[in-house]
Amino acid sequence: MNGDSGNKTMSEALVSVRNLRVNFRIDKRTTFEAVKKISFDIPRNSTVALVGESGSGKSVTALSILGLLPHENSSVLPGSEVLFGGRNLLDLSQRELRDLRGKEISMIFQEPMSSLNPVFSVGFQLSEVLRLHMGLSPGQARARGIALLGEVGIPEPEKSIDKYPFQMSGGQQQRVMIAMAIACEPKLLIADEPTTALDVTIQKQILELIGDLQKKHQMSVLFITHDLAVVGEIADFVVVMRDGEIREQGAAADVFERPRDAYTQALLQCRPQLSRRAQRLPVIDDFMSGHPVSYADAPERQRGLTGAEPIVLDVVGLSKSFYSREGLFGKREFKAVHNVSFKLAKGKTLGLVGESGSGKTTVGLTLMRLHEATGGKAIFDGKDILALSNKEFMEYKRRIQIIFQNPYASLNPRFTVGHIVTEPMLIHGIGGSEQERTNMAFELLAKVGLPEVSFYKYPHEFSGGQRQRIAIARCLTMKPDILICDESVSALDVSVQAQVLNLLQDLQDEFQMSYIFISHDLAVVKYISDQVMVMNDGEIVEMANSDDIYLHPQHPYTQRLLSSIPRGWEGAHPKRA
Amino acid sequence: MSAITIPHEHEVSPGLWALAWRRLKADRIAMISLAIVAFFVAMMLASSLGLVAGDWSKEVGTNYATPTWFKDDVAPPPPPGTPEGKPQDDPTVQAEPHAEGKGAEDRKDESSVVDPLADVLKEVRTETANAVQAPVVARLETLPFGADKWGRDVLKKVIKGSETSIFVGLASAVVAVFLGTILGALAGFYGKWIDDVMNWFYNIFTSIPYLLLILAIAAVLNKKGMFTIILILGLTGWTGTFRLIRGEYLKHKEREYVRAADAIGASNTRRMFVHIFPNVSHVVLVQISILVVAFIKTEVILSFLGFGVPVDVVSWGSMLNEAQSEMILGKWWQLAAAGTTMAILVTAFSLFTDALRDALDPKLK
């Protein structure tokens, strides 16, 4: 999309949301205001990005446009209006809405894997939409279905139409979802985080596809996302939401180049940028408290290896295969990790990037001995930790620790935070008494920035970022030499991500821990790593100092990965001045 | 930091159990059914402590005395068994059995050998009535729930019977769920050959028709009694729980929090029981309450079939068994009393179980 798109006026609105208020009932007495009286327009033939972090009410807004809110516990308050073609969609009956959905307004969701019905072929699901809304005969529907699949870039559409969803990759499934959504030439396409669950390279393709289709079909797109960088390239208008309110809205150029609201500024600044490495990432509190820090002004942090650093972990030829039974006696081998060798320097970070299925997580789990290695050595403290017996390994176990991806799943919901943090000390006999362990737990909680009362609370009372801090505190109790961060910030909102990344860097400075930082997010890996190792299909593709790999990628796979990073506004619209 | 001692009064946050209890409290049906269940349990405890219905086996009424509130106009009015044909509403009558009940001990043997046949019974009764010069016992014409064929108060029998039925239900459910949980946890957590062995065992157990299995074990044990029934039900009832808990463990052992526990060095046993168990305990709880209901019913069936409690013990099942022959005579109140009480308890318990599951796992709803 080019710069002149910002000149479109708001007057020719396709959809006007006016004073929308949505309440959720939590129990008999308490309700939660998910959307607090917001108004915005979706102009014809343009893309509006609805940006916000989790809990901002962006998805609720989209669902209320389509009348898809759960009836049991939510209510749209009187006075709200969603005007579409002269009608208030909120007043329509379910029947009228059903006619509208899929035909005039359609939607694509975050998880293509769960949005497609696994027991029907793609063609069946596609032609169902066509027959329902367009009244096509089965033959016509099939022909149109093939054309649509071709349009969304599915290879060999004539064959693919008879495939089942599980026979397709995630990216292809999302393309099928898009094909279904545009099948009836809708006027409005609502895309709810359509690329969040996909790899970067596929994310880029899907973004381009949505952009192309928007132009070709002259439709409007409401693009919902938590990541401003994603929409920089395709949005004409941006609406920024937080806590159910609109913080800022306007033409994309204005919002990106001259953000007026502190929150928008923070969102733009707290993502690591590829150009340089700030000592600390700006965090949202800086902006909300009125002391904005520009990413560009922060002091630069030096990363990279000289080759003289002491090595803490030497991995040689690490392999891990999974076997699945095949036939009566046969088994099929799947090489998740194949012949991976690397050295981890003390106090440094090794970034591990790759797309899903590249084996990066398996490397981490195998080093922790949560998976049993098929081959290879890992020399730590002069011993091959992969060859030790379970009992012998116990001593080393505490020195290599891991922080998992999902902070909602990695803490036992039935334990208090105090219990979670003191448990490792109990197991490893750290701290002489209950009292001593409790005191140490308080110290660590303070260190990761949690108040003392957290000790007595349960994980469900904390936000994602706070939970990840708890997980970090749990690891710190054992004073590990190596900390494996397995997608540890991927599930967090961008603002929270910045805080956790800052915390990880502070702790590294203080304790000289070595990190193995596993992530699919190249910008984050670039920011935090001294060295980067790129993996594909279980093998190392390229390994070099972080800055080198980003400036001069050698391998084509690395180059492809790097070119897929969403460039945000700056990347897509280099300053013309 | 060493100055930190156990800190000042901190607010204890509600754990998941506390939250579940809150949700349960907000559910009106749950609270009503819980109250009913609690009432029954209280009744059971009171009777086992001998506070109520300790004298259930005393014959305080006439044979087949009608319920107080029931005017028996279908059947001929019962002959005046007691010397003075007392009017139903005479208040002095109510006080009499309690006052004189204890003196009636000697009459017990005599009437327990009485032939149940109605006409003979009538004869005997009139004979004794005429023969007795000083009636030590004034037998009541009517009792709140009527009387059985020996004149025992049905209300007291029901109360005493609840003691057996509920205790058998609770105890055998605990035994069955305990077995099922332990076996399921081992099978699900360790997998591999342990899982295979357990599953074979499970399949063998479930391939035998349930009642036949129970009857077979009962025949082998060859000893009637409450503990035999508990043992039988416990040994046969673990299968469903086993499958459920096994599935839960299969699911949970792959969860990140269990991985995390593994990473910090928690042993297998610790992961299995300290980490996973609290997270599946709601399933266990719901299983117990489902099985209590099932086992109360099974005990009734067993006793009804004559495999249950011995004759000197009363349970709802044995009452129903007696009622079988009474029904022919049109004396329905023992059946009604035992049946209704059981239905109320079972329904309340089932409703409570539903509410409990919703409260413990609100996402399921």
Interface residues (C-beta under 8 A of the other chain):
Chain A: D27 K28 L365 M368 L370 M394 K397 R398 Q401 I402 F404 Q405 N406 A409 S410 L411 N412 P413 R414 F415 T416 E423 P424 I427 H428 Q435 T438 N439 F442 E443 A446 E452 V453 F455 Y456 K457 Y458 H460 E461 A471 R474 C475 M478
Chain B: M1 S2 I4 T5 I6 P7 H10 E11 V12 S13 P14 G15 L16 R23 A26 R255 E256 Y257 R259 A260 A261 D262 A263 I264 G265 A266 R270 H275 P278 N279
